[in-house]
Amino acid sequence: VVADDPYVARDALERVDVVYETLPACPSVRAAMAAGAPRIFAGTETNNVATITMRVGDADGALAQAAVVIRERFRYPRQTAAALETRGLVAVPPDPRGGELHLIGSTKCIHINRTILAPIFGIPLGALRLTEVDVGGGFGVRGELYPEDILVPLAAMTLGRPVKWIETRRENLMAANHAREVGYEIEIGFDADGRILAMRALIRADIGAYVRTAALVPAEFGAALLPGPYRVPNYACDLWSVVTNKTPAGTLRSPGRPECNFVRERLMDAGAARLGLDPAEIRRRNLIRADEMPYDCGTKSFGVTTVYDSGDFPALFAELLRRLDYPRERAEQAAQNARASGPRRGIGLAVYVEKTGLGPFETTHVEARPDGRLVVDTGASSMGPGLETVLAQILGEALGIPADRFEVRHADTAAVESGVGTYGSRGTLTAGNAAHLAAQKLIAEATTRAAARLGAAEAGVTYAHGVLEAGGRRVTLAELAAERRLAAGASFEVKKITYAGCAAAVVVDVDRDTGAVGLRRVVVGADVGRAVNPALVDGQLVGGVAFGIGNTLHESLEYDALGQLLSGTLMDYALPYATDVPPVEGFYQEVRATTNPLGLRGLGECGNPGLGGAIANAVCDALGARDASFTELPVTGERVYALTRD
């Protein structure tokens, strides 16, 4: 329905009468995999559309020899990004006399979408322009190609008029991709000293009704990273991706990792309880050491082996405990919990690894202008982490020019012919390294031209701070740009994945009478390789903590037995308030990555994925139930209250 204003469109929509035939529903993995379950896709033998198997060593044999074996089932709830701004798109049709179809919207992979859309519309790539604008958050939901990305341009071309579509919040909660819902059946075995001998897991992921662009990504990433930062010499995992009658699933900030981190870190605390060890000590005994790097975990995701190139997980964890002042917090906890009344205090820890800097490549161009400015265009999109600032700093350092002289423009297919976008903690790593390479090319081109102008050999030309000199004569980049265009571009190709070690600690107070959980402190740290802008590092960590708090304490998309969404408004899909976020102390470690020239590691998804395990561990610690009894998120007051009565 298309109209001149949304109110007329809404009225016209009421005139459309749709008659639906009710079919049997599979609203859960259990229902979809039950004997005799209806098939989501007719003609298929099963609703399990993909099975992945991972094997490292001999998990069965190692578990048989373990001193302690813990078996448990875990469930992570269905969630969605619920970004501040919903999806939206403006389509401007080409002029009848010729021109381009221009799509302006809040997608983060414009070059990928252009490649898909142009054949659908029957036009060449050059006749389709996509521009990404500043948006209110992405978190994975903007990485898909949705039906509206096709329908809105078709409406514009049919009418010969610009067409705008903005998603309502209810549409967003119902139709934008869902994520996370996964069940684990898992065993972990320890020796008598608390060292991990083996893990064995069956993972069932609910991917909804259709296999969207990245539907299979989260669970496979999570399965490959389930061992995390620990030595797990024997590992067996079977992963099922099951279709159900729900909104299709996709990626959500740190896809797959909050789920596997929650499961693994709960098991680490359970192991500590069974062996009589402090939760910090059992982690120390199992963390991969710096001298073991590069470390091959033996797992694979999408054919790529999980290899940690470098890092120092024990040092990062030690710094976390130092900043928390772990002995003091334990002493205060003991004093608090010795009282006859009042809240019970708990401390929770989590150590985890983030997969960052995903491929395949990114492109950045830099052009010197006669007025002294330098204009930068990149294929990466800006979702809020400060990409423009970081690229200006990287180029400013490479060229010796103040960062405020750079104008950074992003994500426009008219400015950058090839690019990828921003996802998977890749923006700074990929676009930043491309910018660094482009700066070297710009200096080389300027040197060649300066040599000709100054009558010198190229080897005799020196460059510093935007000025080229030879034999006492000089010329600036701006002066060379005034003669003719002076520009260079480069692409950085991702040949190896970069991993970042991370750690989180949480202190909570739990009201036994109501089940209410109060967060007192959160400390979170990450190995960033190199902190280009420390203030932005802190912002990303704090923002990630807020996101993780919502995922852990509040958020869950619920369906009824017929597959109807029950949490389709913000009254029912609870999000965190600013008042839910306690004082957060973020810190970073700098162990240069060996996978890229600048030694960078991604950061955008490092703050949130450890919060589920850390908060759940803290709550169980407060209630004296560090075993694996708390196995499902979110940590609602109702669930906590039930735990106090067990």
C-alpha atoms as one frame of an Amber mdcrd trajectory, in Angstrom:
protein
   0.000   0.000   0.000   1.468   3.350  -1.070  -0.024   6.759  -0.255   0.899
  10.426   0.127   1.000  10.187   3.921   1.137   7.342   6.449  -2.368   8.009
   7.763  -3.982   7.545   4.344  -1.849   4.437   3.843  -3.043   3.041   7.159
  -6.681   3.682   6.235  -6.184   2.053   2.830  -4.615  -0.963   4.475  -7.869
  -1.562   6.345  -9.567  -2.216   3.001  -7.320  -5.195   2.321  -8.911  -8.428
   3.503  -6.628 -11.449   3.742  -7.968 -14.929   4.415  -5.412 -17.283   5.949
  -5.583 -21.053   6.062  -4.428 -22.296   9.446  -1.774 -24.992   9.287  -0.172
 -27.013  12.095   2.638 -25.010  13.693   6.097 -25.906  14.928   6.737 -23.096
  17.428   9.871 -24.633  18.954  12.801 -26.900  18.155  11.246 -29.592  20.334
   8.016 -29.451  18.320   9.850 -29.273  14.989  11.981 -32.344  15.772   9.206
 -34.439  17.335   8.101 -37.627  15.622   5.432 -36.837  13.036   6.055 -33.079
  13.176   4.795 -31.140  10.139   7.533 -30.109   7.730   8.161 -26.376   7.462
   9.180 -26.969   3.835   7.132 -29.561   1.985   9.049 -32.491   0.591  11.892
 -32.374   3.109  12.727 -35.291   5.371  13.433 -33.235   8.492  13.222 -29.715
   9.863  16.933 -29.870  10.688  18.321 -28.042   7.645  22.021 -28.197   8.535
  24.172 -30.463  10.699  27.723 -29.483  11.630  30.128 -31.856  13.367  33.346
 -30.824  15.134  35.850 -33.270  16.589  39.141 -32.603  18.375  40.935 -35.498
  20.074  38.909 -38.191  21.846  36.200 -36.572  23.962  34.475 -39.848  24.824
  37.667 -41.439  26.108  38.733 -38.360  28.069  35.330 -38.005  29.744  35.506
 -41.639  30.810  38.802 -40.896  32.601  37.747 -37.577  34.187  37.686 -37.173
  37.961  34.655 -34.886  37.722  32.068 -34.850  34.933  29.271 -32.284  34.858
  26.270 -32.866  32.583  23.707 -30.150  32.067  21.203 -28.577  29.694  21.212
 -24.855  28.981  18.923 -22.564  27.031  19.614 -19.069  25.709  16.461 -17.085
  24.817  15.368 -15.599  21.514  16.308 -11.918  21.242  16.549  -9.066  18.751
  18.586  -5.905  18.308  15.797  -3.415  19.124  18.065  -0.609  17.915  17.089
   2.959  18.748  16.171   3.553  15.096  14.075   1.025  13.214  14.788   0.089
   9.602  14.014   2.608   6.874  14.550   3.268   3.186  14.046   6.071   0.658
  14.009   5.101  -3.026  14.451   7.812  -5.653  13.635   6.563  -9.168  15.837
   7.457 -12.141  14.945  10.420 -14.292  12.932   9.284 -17.355  15.684  10.731
 -19.551  18.275   8.537 -17.835  20.111   8.355 -14.554  20.414   6.096 -11.563
  18.062   4.500  -9.105  19.150   5.896  -5.734  18.451   4.018  -2.499  19.121
   5.847   0.760  18.804   3.824   3.915  20.101   2.352   7.107  21.802  -0.735
   5.754  25.428  -1.438   6.536  26.427  -3.553   3.523  25.532  -1.347   0.574
  27.933  -2.871  -1.935  26.709  -6.392  -1.188  23.078  -5.284  -1.446  23.752
  -3.471  -4.742  25.226  -6.653  -6.217  22.072  -8.564  -5.242  19.521  -5.894
  -6.175  20.777  -4.811  -9.607  19.971  -8.148 -11.317  16.567  -8.234  -9.592
  15.715  -4.836 -11.102  17.328  -5.745 -14.419  19.753  -2.828 -14.392  23.566
  -2.616 -14.474  25.477  -1.950 -11.252  26.351   1.547 -12.460  22.659   2.446
 -12.679  22.048   1.677  -8.996  23.422   3.871  -6.225  23.150   2.999  -2.543
  23.943   5.429   0.241  24.081   4.506   3.914  23.288   7.288   6.355  24.024
   7.736  10.052  21.731   5.447  11.974  20.710   4.789  15.527  22.468   1.492
  16.059  22.909  -1.634  14.002  23.875  -4.673  16.112  23.500  -7.138  13.231
  19.927  -6.399  12.235  20.947  -4.130   9.322  23.161  -6.719   7.676  20.321
  -8.547   5.935  18.587  -7.994   2.613  14.912  -7.708   3.534  11.790  -7.831
   1.307  11.318  -4.075   1.758  14.727  -3.488   0.142  13.133  -4.819  -3.045
   9.535  -3.639  -2.653  10.240   0.035  -1.914  12.438   0.576  -5.024   9.909
  -1.309  -7.159   7.161   0.997  -5.889   9.292   4.055  -6.694  10.042   2.840
 -10.217   6.401   1.901 -10.798   5.101   5.287  -9.643   7.972   7.368 -10.957
   8.099   9.108  -7.567  10.344   8.887  -4.499   8.975   6.436  -1.942   9.830
   6.372   1.762   9.263   3.518   4.171   9.958   3.625   7.913   9.367   0.546
  10.014   7.176   0.769  13.108   8.449  -0.653  16.366   5.949  -3.508  16.221
   7.084  -4.352  12.688  10.668  -4.192  13.899  10.105  -6.646  16.737   8.111
  -8.956  14.496   9.992  -8.879  11.167  13.582  -7.715  11.707  15.758 -10.745
  12.230  15.659 -12.536  15.556  18.675 -14.256  17.059  20.287 -16.229  19.872
  17.706 -18.943  20.685  19.717 -22.092  21.197  19.759 -25.129  23.453  22.837
 -26.949  24.729  23.169 -30.489  26.054  26.733 -30.528  27.310  29.256 -32.468
  29.363  32.573 -31.201  30.675  35.228 -33.287  32.371  37.962 -32.122  34.761
  40.917 -33.922  36.265  41.452 -33.884  40.032  43.434 -30.630  39.781  40.649
 -28.811  37.956  42.110 -28.911  34.460  39.682 -29.427  31.602  40.029 -32.807
  29.922  37.121 -32.709  27.499  33.855 -31.144  26.360  31.038 -32.855  24.481
  27.971 -30.929  23.290  24.807 -31.188  21.229  23.596 -27.748  20.155  20.146
 -27.113  18.679  19.630 -23.680  17.114  16.171 -22.294  16.304  16.683 -20.361
  13.045  13.034 -19.515  12.371  11.001 -20.077   9.233  13.584 -19.283   6.551
  17.342 -19.497   6.119  18.240 -15.817   5.909  21.611 -14.402   4.846  23.414
 -15.216   8.085  21.009 -17.674   9.710  23.610 -20.413  10.113  26.414 -18.104
  11.254  25.777 -17.557  14.995  25.461 -21.157  16.111  28.472 -22.318  14.073
  30.609 -19.450  15.387  29.471 -20.336  18.897  30.227 -24.027  18.471  33.746
 -23.257  17.241  34.391 -20.897  20.165  32.756 -22.956  22.920  36.227 -23.943
  24.271  36.952 -20.209  24.560  40.254 -19.093  26.113  40.900 -22.446  27.780
  42.906 -25.510  26.797  40.352 -28.131  25.769  42.380 -31.012  24.319  39.341
 -33.152  23.543  36.177 -31.661  22.073  33.131 -33.100  20.338  30.217 -31.019
  19.131  27.174 -31.699  16.972  25.176 -28.679  15.825  21.655 -28.759  14.410
  20.053 -25.734  12.735  16.296 -26.271  12.892  13.541 -24.347  11.093  10.412
 -23.426  13.063   7.350 -21.207  12.604   9.043 -18.086  13.921  10.625 -14.960
  12.507  13.841 -15.923  10.677  17.012 -15.639  12.710  20.257 -13.887  11.857
  23.132 -12.148  13.563  23.051 -10.060  16.728  25.959  -8.267  18.366  28.669
 -10.924  18.823  26.743 -13.722  17.077  27.020 -17.047  18.843  29.383 -15.902
  21.579  27.026 -14.737  24.363  25.373 -18.149  24.128  28.524 -20.276  24.272
  30.161 -17.989  26.854  27.142 -18.277  29.155  27.248 -22.072  28.970  31.016
 -22.460  29.356  31.422 -19.940  32.179  28.556 -21.449  34.161  30.285 -24.814
  33.797  33.587 -23.361  34.986  31.916 -22.187  38.196  30.190 -25.549  38.554
  33.541 -27.290  38.191  35.070 -25.029  40.813  32.243 -25.837  43.226  32.593
 -29.594  42.709  36.386 -29.486  43.131  36.461 -27.035  46.037  38.353 -24.398
  44.033  37.921 -20.649  43.871  36.280 -19.624  40.543  39.297 -17.461  39.728
  41.734 -20.293  40.390  40.044 -22.823  38.122  40.215 -20.286  35.315  43.896
 -19.557  35.948  44.719 -23.261  35.679  43.062 -23.586  32.275  43.816 -20.337
  30.440  45.966 -20.619  27.316  49.344 -18.974  28.011  51.058 -16.315  25.917
  53.942 -18.682  25.149  51.473 -21.132  23.568  50.503 -18.610  20.877  49.657
 -19.010  18.064  47.177 -21.523  19.450  45.185 -23.838  17.181  41.915 -24.783
  18.885  41.245 -27.483  16.302  37.685 -26.284  15.623  36.451 -24.757  12.378
  33.658 -22.408  11.355  32.756 -22.178   7.673  35.933 -24.014   6.785  38.295
 -21.686   8.667  40.313 -23.166  11.533  40.141 -21.329  14.858  43.695 -20.114
  15.488  44.460 -17.459  18.107  47.370 -15.569  16.522  48.611 -13.879  19.700
  47.498 -12.601  23.076  48.030 -12.970  26.805  44.844 -14.266  28.417  46.369
 -14.854  31.897  47.705 -11.280  32.057  44.333  -9.885  30.987  42.551 -11.948
  33.644  45.071 -10.903  36.293  44.446  -7.251  35.439  40.694  -7.811  35.713
  41.100  -9.244  39.224  43.455  -6.426  40.205  41.028  -3.741  39.096  38.168
  -5.518  40.807  40.340  -5.882  43.937  39.172  -9.472  44.131  40.405 -10.275
  47.674  38.725  -7.157  49.086  35.461  -7.902  47.265  35.516 -11.456  48.628
  36.080 -10.171  52.149  33.218  -7.674  51.842  31.021 -10.410  50.410  31.722
 -12.644  53.407  30.875  -9.839  55.825  27.680  -8.942  53.959  26.445 -12.519
  53.716  27.169 -13.211  57.395  24.400 -10.795  58.361  21.056 -12.242  59.372
  19.150  -9.990  56.987  19.713  -7.889  53.914  20.695  -8.734  50.350  23.113
 -11.523  49.553  26.242 -10.503  47.656  27.798 -12.454  44.806  30.788 -12.155
  42.482  30.793 -13.518  38.960  33.651 -13.929  36.491  33.874 -14.680  32.782
  36.806 -15.004  30.395  36.099 -15.286  26.695  37.429 -14.757  23.178  35.975
 -12.511  20.495  36.157 -13.201  16.762  36.982  -9.859  15.098  38.016  -8.291
  11.817  35.934 -10.521   9.569  36.635 -10.544   5.823  36.777 -10.507   2.987
  38.218  -6.990   2.478  37.621  -3.263   2.814  38.520  -0.246   0.693  39.544
   3.300   1.633  40.411   6.215  -0.684  42.142   9.463   0.291  42.368  12.589
  -1.855  44.410  15.722  -1.151  42.575  18.942  -1.992  44.058  22.326  -3.004
  42.617  23.967   0.129  44.661  21.687   2.397  41.843  19.309   3.284  42.063
  15.580   2.719  38.842  13.827   1.740  38.479  10.185   2.715  35.938   7.729
   1.301  35.529   4.228   2.661  33.313   1.273   1.915  32.830   0.690   5.633
  29.672   2.039   7.227  29.363   4.059  10.416  27.093   2.477  13.008  28.154
   4.626  15.962  31.598   3.372  17.087  33.401   6.491  15.816  34.759   5.199
  12.507  35.248   8.698  11.110  37.378   9.766  14.067  39.511   6.635  14.002
  40.191   6.775  10.254  41.188  10.430  10.545  43.601   9.519  13.351  45.143
   6.610  11.432  45.600   8.720   8.302  46.830  11.670  10.334  49.498   9.484
  11.904  50.521   7.964   8.563  50.710  11.315   6.769  51.851  13.480   9.682
  48.844  15.765   9.287  46.410  16.854  12.046  43.303  14.677  12.176  41.002
  17.694  11.916  42.168  18.250   8.336  40.454  15.042   7.195  36.865  14.824
   6.001  35.746  11.203   6.267  32.790  10.055   4.183  31.446   6.539   4.355
  29.341   3.995   2.544  28.300   5.504  -0.780  28.650   3.361  -3.891  29.102
   6.524  -5.964  32.293   7.355  -4.046  33.750   3.875  -3.497  33.261   1.354
  -6.273  33.937  -1.704  -4.132  33.514  -2.262  -0.427  31.974  -4.580   2.106
  30.539  -2.758   5.137  30.690  -2.893   8.906  29.943  -6.038  10.877  31.825
  -8.572  12.962  33.996  -5.986  14.760  35.737  -5.231  11.471  35.360  -1.491
  10.770  38.540  -0.085  12.293  40.640  -3.152  11.556  39.780  -3.456   7.866
  39.077   0.151   6.854  41.886   1.394   9.112  44.489  -0.863   7.537  43.169
   0.058   4.084  43.570   3.732   5.049  47.129   3.079   6.212  47.966   1.416
   2.885  46.257   4.226   0.944  48.385   6.787   2.796  51.561   4.986   1.721
  50.343   5.016  -1.875  49.503   8.717  -1.658  53.000   9.514  -0.394  54.518
   7.444  -3.214  52.442   9.222  -5.863  53.214  12.627  -4.361  56.918  11.775
  -4.253  56.950  10.934  -7.967  55.210  14.168  -8.879  57.293  16.258  -6.486
  60.508  14.873  -7.982  59.430  16.019 -11.440  58.395  19.458 -10.182  61.515
  19.996  -8.082  63.900  18.579 -10.662  65.185  15.875  -8.336  65.495  12.124
  -8.267  62.701  10.364  -6.380  65.263   8.920  -3.975  66.258  12.451  -3.029
  62.729  13.570  -2.113  61.748  13.439   1.548  58.204  13.581   2.878  57.045
  14.855   6.276  53.817  16.433   7.529  52.308  17.051   4.099  55.470  18.636
   2.666  57.917  17.147   0.142  61.466  18.516  -0.025  64.529  18.040  -2.233
  67.658  20.148  -2.580  66.330  22.970  -0.437  63.104  23.289  -2.435  59.680
  22.177  -1.250  56.116  21.580  -2.382  53.016  20.663  -0.376  50.356  18.070
  -1.030  47.856  20.899  -1.492  50.043  22.514  -4.169  50.393  19.241  -6.037
  46.613  18.739  -5.800  46.095  22.200  -7.323  47.980  21.087 -10.445  45.884
  17.959 -10.971  44.009  15.429  -8.876  46.155  13.778  -6.185  44.519  10.673
  -4.734  45.176   7.073  -3.843  43.129   4.115  -2.723  43.820   0.715  -1.263
  42.036  -2.416  -0.147  42.991  -4.476   2.861  42.328  -8.171   2.370  41.617
 -10.278   5.445  43.750 -13.401   5.184  43.501 -14.492   8.821  40.847 -13.887
  11.463  41.936 -11.778  14.433  40.828 -12.860  17.909  40.614 -10.698  21.026
  40.888 -11.955  24.580  38.249 -10.479  26.916  37.246 -10.739  30.570  34.400
  -9.496  32.756  33.644  -9.356  36.474  30.331  -8.494  38.112  29.337  -7.821
  41.722  25.638  -8.171  42.562  23.298  -7.915  45.508  20.331 -10.312  45.455
  17.150  -9.781  47.461  16.108 -13.251  48.613  12.567 -12.095  49.371  11.806
 -10.757  45.880  14.449 -12.220  43.580  15.541  -8.735  42.546  19.126  -8.487
  41.281  21.053  -5.263  41.850  24.267  -4.723  39.912  26.879  -3.023  42.067
  29.961  -3.118  39.835  31.015  -4.249  36.384  34.633  -4.441  35.250  35.320
  -5.453  31.661  38.515  -5.561  29.629  39.638  -6.513  26.144  42.834  -6.905
  24.174  42.480  -4.305  21.412  45.894  -4.886  19.874  46.411  -1.175  19.677
  44.112   1.499  21.107  43.807   4.110  18.352  41.446   6.231  20.464  41.222
   5.269  24.175  38.049   7.301  24.731  36.252   5.395  21.984  37.560   2.117
  23.409  35.979   2.975  26.740  32.729   3.992  25.053  32.476   0.713  23.177
  33.114  -1.334  26.316  30.567   0.579  28.390  27.990   0.421  25.591  28.598
  -3.287  25.245  28.026  -3.779  28.970  24.666  -1.993  28.744  23.724  -4.229
  25.821  24.804  -7.341  27.710  22.834  -6.330  30.796  19.667  -6.138  28.707
  20.356  -9.519  27.123  20.989 -11.082  30.527  18.365  -9.560  32.806  15.430
  -8.636  30.588  15.180  -9.625  26.942  13.255 -12.607  25.606  10.998 -12.948
  22.560   8.126 -15.253  23.483   5.734 -17.174  21.213   2.524 -19.056  21.936
   1.740 -22.639  20.934   0.446 -21.499  17.526   3.620 -19.625  16.669   2.203
 -16.157  17.366   4.606 -13.564  18.783   3.588 -12.505  22.288   6.275  -9.864
  22.883   5.561  -7.543  19.967   5.792  -4.245  21.844   8.260  -2.682  24.251
   5.719  -3.313  26.998   6.402  -7.023  26.527   9.962  -7.088  25.172  11.762
  -5.524  28.108  14.863  -3.414  27.455  17.285  -1.986  30.033  16.975   1.527
  31.407  19.963   3.769  31.981  19.323   3.204  35.687  19.980  -0.522  35.198
  23.609   0.159  34.300  25.910   0.387  37.356  29.337   2.025  37.413  31.356
   0.331  34.661  35.131   0.206  34.614  36.515  -0.608  31.207  40.163  -1.264
  30.477  42.202  -2.521  27.573  45.281  -4.592  26.909  47.560  -3.980  23.922
  49.135  -7.130  22.504  49.729  -6.366  18.842  47.908  -8.710  16.482  50.096
 -10.413  13.899  47.315 -10.555  11.309  47.428  -6.971  10.018  50.010  -4.180
   9.528  48.656  -1.958  12.317  48.353  -4.784  14.862  44.692  -3.961  15.487
  41.976  -6.140  16.985  38.262  -5.457  16.669  36.412  -4.133  19.707  32.750
  -3.406  18.960  31.502  -6.766  20.210  33.868  -7.254  23.158  31.822  -5.624
  25.923  28.611  -7.632  25.895  29.192 -11.375  25.318  30.615 -12.183  28.751
  27.860 -10.534  30.778  25.442 -13.471  30.669  27.913 -15.848  32.259  29.316
 -13.293  34.697  25.931 -12.100  35.982  24.483 -15.611  36.252  27.605 -16.735
  38.103  27.340 -13.766  40.465  23.683 -14.487  41.246  24.396 -18.161  41.926
  27.415 -17.190  44.019  25.223 -14.891  46.112  22.762 -17.693  46.771  25.377
 -20.338  47.484  24.450 -22.275  44.344  27.564 -22.153  42.193  26.754 -25.521
  40.637  25.057 -25.558  37.228  21.544 -25.168  38.641  20.891 -21.829  36.916
  20.741 -22.809  33.258  18.497 -20.357  31.435  18.437 -16.642  30.699  17.150
 -14.030  31.271  17.910 -13.771  34.975  14.425 -12.620  35.938  13.265 -11.990
  39.470  10.885 -14.933  39.166  13.689 -17.351  38.289  15.963 -16.010  41.004
  13.174 -16.236  43.585  12.577 -19.863  42.572  16.277 -20.576  43.020  16.156
 -19.183  46.573  13.400 -21.666  47.398  15.140 -24.771  45.999
